[in-house]
Amino acid sequence: MQNSVVAAITRNAKIKIAAAHSLSLGLLPSIISQMPPLFTWAIEAIDVDEAVDKLREGQSDCIFSFHDEDLLEAPFDHIRLFESQLFPVCASDEHGEALFNLAQPHFPFTELQPQLLHGAID
């Protein structure tokens, strides 16, 4: 990844990043604010499949993505920035007790659309 970033800096002073919506709005601004102001960042919030296509076609210099096996192999280079955890949280009843118990047999997890990245999590 370092070579592609260096190449982008040499080519022009703008680094084009494609990122999943959740990363581009939450985490990415914090990361970029810590970078030295050597160049301009152009961030495009798009779905993950489109981000990968833009990377393959040279329309972006790098992408920020959640774990994806296809991105861990050649011709891509990657670094792991962090790991995250997902916590189910539910509302409470009038007595302050959780409405659901994770140990119950039919816990109603939220169903996400298959085309969303989180919908593909096993």
SVG drawing of the C-alpha trace seen along z (x, -y; Angstrom):
<svg xmlns="http://www.w3.org/2000/svg" viewBox="-43 -20 50 42">
<polyline fill="none" stroke="black" stroke-width="0.4" points="0.0,0.0 2.9,-2.4 4.1,-2.2 0.6,-3.2 0.4,-6.1 3.9,-7.3 3.0,-6.9 -0.2,-9.0 1.8,-11.7 4.3,-11.8 1.5,-11.7 -0.4,-14.5 -1.0,-16.0 -4.4,-14.2 -5.0,-10.8 -8.3,-9.3 -9.9,-7.0 -13.0,-4.9 -14.6,-3.7 -17.7,-2.0 -20.2,-4.6 -19.9,-3.6 -16.1,-4.0 -16.1,-7.2 -18.4,-9.0 -17.2,-7.7 -13.6,-6.4 -11.9,-7.8 -12.1,-11.6 -10.4,-10.8 -7.6,-8.9 -7.1,-11.6 -7.1,-14.4 -4.0,-12.8 -2.1,-12.8 0.4,-15.5 -1.0,-18.0 1.2,-17.0 -1.6,-16.4 -5.3,-16.6 -7.6,-13.6 -10.5,-12.9 -12.9,-10.5 -15.8,-8.8 -18.4,-7.0 -19.6,-4.1 -20.6,-0.4 -17.7,2.1 -18.1,3.8 -18.0,0.5 -14.9,-0.5 -13.1,2.7 -14.0,2.0 -12.7,-1.5 -9.4,-0.2 -9.0,2.4 -9.8,-0.2 -7.3,-2.7 -10.1,-5.2 -9.0,-5.3 -5.5,-5.0 -6.7,-3.0 -9.8,-1.8 -10.9,-1.5 -12.9,1.7 -14.0,4.3 -12.4,7.7 -12.8,9.3 -10.8,12.4 -10.7,11.2 -8.8,8.1 -6.1,10.1 -4.6,11.6 -2.6,10.3 -2.6,7.9 -3.8,6.0 -1.6,5.0 -3.1,4.3 -2.5,3.4 -4.8,4.1 -5.6,0.8 -7.7,2.2 -10.2,4.9 -13.7,4.1 -16.5,5.8 -20.2,5.9 -22.4,5.7 -26.1,6.5 -28.0,4.0 -31.8,4.1 -34.3,1.9 -35.5,2.5 -39.0,3.0 -40.8,0.9 -38.8,2.5 -35.4,1.8 -34.9,5.4 -33.6,6.3 -36.5,7.2 -34.5,10.1 -31.9,12.6 -29.1,13.7 -29.4,17.2 -33.0,17.6 -33.6,20.0 -35.2,17.5 -33.3,14.3 -34.6,11.8 -31.3,10.6 -31.7,7.8 -31.7,9.1 -29.7,7.0 -30.0,6.9 -27.6,9.4 -26.0,6.7 -24.9,4.8 -21.5,5.8 -22.8,6.5 -25.5,8.7 -22.7,11.0 -21.3,11.6 -21.6,15.2"/>
</svg>
